[in-house]
């Protein structure tokens, strides 16, 4: 419900990123898996959505910059997608906890003339 009423392209990007981050945590991490969405809106700064996924960590630590997927691979594009869609993102991997975070921003739309 945090994104109810959000413009379609931002909602689509947020859904895809949330899905990718949660899937990575489910596939590579350990419980508990937590997904948080924080939305801030202002007339000056526009809309900002932060998505954070945490999990219980990964005993087999992977590099923070995974190699790109093989052309024919069916998986491995999650962080490439996040990098392409997010305005900022980070990934912290640890044996006792992993945190993936990203921010999406949309500038405020100018007011139509005569609606001050």
LUMMARLO-134500 format. One record per residue (C-alpha): residue in one letter; z, y, x. Coordinates in nm, 4 decimals, padded with zeros to 6 digits, m for minus. Each point is the difference from the previous one (the first is absolute). Layout:
BEGIN
  aa         Z         Y         X
   A         Z         Y         X
...
END
This chain:
BEGIN
  aa         Z         Y         X
   X   00.0000   00.0000   00.0000
   X   00.0379   00.2330   00.2999
   X  m00.3737   00.0726  m00.0017
   X  m00.0528   00.0171  m00.3763
   X  m00.2485   00.2773  m00.0779
   X  m00.1208   00.0303   00.3622
   X  m00.3684   00.0726   00.0649
   X  m00.2090  m00.3168   00.0115
   X  m00.1099   00.0082   00.3663
   X   00.3542   00.0544   00.1288
   X   00.1318  m00.2714  m00.2311
   X  m00.2689  m00.2433   00.1221
   X   00.0770   00.0764   00.3659
   X   00.3762  m00.0367  m00.0562
   X  m00.0454  m00.3317  m00.1813
   X  m00.2225  m00.1393   00.2745
   X   00.2287   00.1146   00.2823
   X   00.3124  m00.1275  m00.1786
   X  m00.1682  m00.3339  m00.0569
   X  m00.1132  m00.0294   00.3621
   X   00.3409   00.0921   00.1441
   X   00.1854  m00.2326  m00.2373
   X  m00.2421  m00.2848   00.0719
   X   00.0484   00.0462   00.3750
   X   00.3781  m00.0047  m00.0424
   X  m00.0159  m00.3092  m00.2219
   X  m00.2339  m00.1855   00.2371
   X   00.1608   00.0979   00.3308
   X   00.3588   00.1025  m00.0675
   X   00.3153  m00.1461  m00.1441
   X   00.1976   00.0900  m00.3129
   X   00.1086   00.2362  m00.1311
   X  m00.3244   00.1857  m00.0682
   X   00.0462   00.3513  m00.1415
   X  m00.2761   00.2353  m00.1208
   X   00.0883   00.3666  m00.0570
   X  m00.2251   00.2735  m00.1398
   X   00.1109   00.3619   00.0229
   X  m00.1999   00.2754  m00.1714
   X   00.0382   00.3725   00.0632
   X  m00.1990   00.2677  m00.1763
   X  m00.0118   00.3760   00.0364
   X  m00.2400   00.2715  m00.1078
   X  m00.0329   00.1130   00.3621
   X  m00.0146  m00.3259   00.1966
   X  m00.1629  m00.2221  m00.2592
   X   00.0883  m00.3662  m00.0443
   X   00.1487  m00.2189   00.2701
   X   00.0578  m00.3734  m00.0358
   X   00.1980  m00.1995   00.2543
   X  m00.0119  m00.3781  m00.0063
   X   00.2458  m00.2040   00.2063
   X   00.0209  m00.3769   00.0254
   X   00.2823  m00.1665   00.1893
   X   00.0765  m00.3640   00.0614
   X   00.2553  m00.2092   00.1847
   X  m00.1999  m00.0082   00.3213
   X  m00.2268  m00.2324   00.1853
   X   00.1313  m00.2319   00.2709
   X  m00.3509  m00.0264   00.1521
   X  m00.0633   00.3654   00.0841
   X  m00.3628   00.1068  m00.0378
   X  m00.1560   00.3019   00.1680
   X   00.0294   00.3291  m00.1936
   X  m00.3741   00.0566   00.0356
   X  m00.1522  m00.3294  m00.1093
   X  m00.3579  m00.0663   00.1030
   X  m00.2631   00.0594  m00.2662
   X  m00.0941  m00.2961  m00.2156
   X  m00.2919  m00.2193   00.0854
   X  m00.3064   00.0991  m00.2015
   X   00.0061  m00.3151  m00.2127
   X   00.3803  m00.0222  m00.0342
   X   00.1511  m00.0017  m00.3493
   X   00.3161   00.1826   00.1113
   X   00.1263   00.2316   00.2712
   X  m00.1208   00.3328  m00.1373
   X   00.3281   00.1269  m00.1499
   X   00.0957   00.2531   00.2660
   X  m00.3634   00.1038   00.0471
   X  m00.0070   00.0885  m00.3714
   X   00.3333   00.1837   00.0239
   X  m00.1273   00.1962   00.3016
   X  m00.3180   00.0975  m00.1856
   X   00.1720   00.1145  m00.3215
   X   00.3367   00.1432   00.1058
   X   00.0561   00.3499   00.1358
   X   00.2744  m00.1396   00.2268
   X   00.1519  m00.3435   00.0559
   X   00.2215  m00.1980   00.2331
   X   00.1039  m00.3579   00.0604
   X   00.3249  m00.1083   00.1657
   X   00.0285  m00.3737   00.0629
   X   00.3248  m00.1640   00.0990
   X   00.1677  m00.3379  m00.0009
   X   00.2595   00.1242  m00.2515
   X  m00.2094   00.2342  m00.2103
   X  m00.3514   00.1338  m00.0408
   X  m00.0930   00.3333  m00.1588
   X  m00.3491   00.1112  m00.1007
   X  m00.0283   00.3569  m00.1266
   X  m00.2849   00.2255  m00.1104
   X  m00.0602   00.3379  m00.1623
   X  m00.2813   00.1055  m00.2314
   X  m00.0496   00.3697  m00.0754
   X  m00.2141   00.1880  m00.2478
   X  m00.0137   00.3761   00.0154
   X   00.0958   00.2027  m00.3038
   X  m00.2969   00.0927  m00.2164
   X  m00.0589   00.3725  m00.0248
   X   00.0823   00.1490  m00.3398
   X  m00.3034   00.0774  m00.2137
   X  m00.0691   00.3743  m00.0256
   X   00.2123   00.1782  m00.2585
   X   00.2733  m00.2724  m00.0216
   X   00.2681   00.1588   00.2196
END
